Amino acid sequence: AMLLTRINCADWSDVCTKQNVTEFPIVKMYKKGENPVSYAGMLGTEDLLKFIQLNRISYPVNITSIQEAEEYLSGELYKDLISYSSVSVLGLFSPTMKTDRKKVND
């Protein structure tokens, strides 16, 4: 589930200042434990929907089972996102490749 909130900066100037809102309108997506991501495109367009859909999942996705890997390779894991992006990368790392895995995650 996703919560959408509209804030009027005239009424909530302290919130807008704290969140570094300097232009209007602005769309920001917040995820627990992550910095907010700002949308820079046109409002009310397919691009806004694409931004929301692609940012609702944290990246990189950690595939932890053979079933998830098979679903990823067949396109079933996130089939609802295929129309928004045709690019995906699968990295396979052995337990000894911690440095390489960290580089990808960063």
Secondary structure as GFF3:
##gff-version 3
##sequence-region A 1 106
A	DSSP	alpha_helix	13	18	.	.	.	ID=ss1
A	DSSP	beta_strand	27	29	.	.	.	ID=ss2
A	DSSP	beta_strand	37	39	.	.	.	ID=ss3
A	DSSP	alpha_helix	46	55	.	.	.	ID=ss4
A	DSSP	alpha_helix	66	74	.	.	.	ID=ss5
A	DSSP	three_ten_helix	79	81	.	.	.	ID=ss6
A	DSSP	alpha_helix	98	105	.	.	.	ID=ss7
###
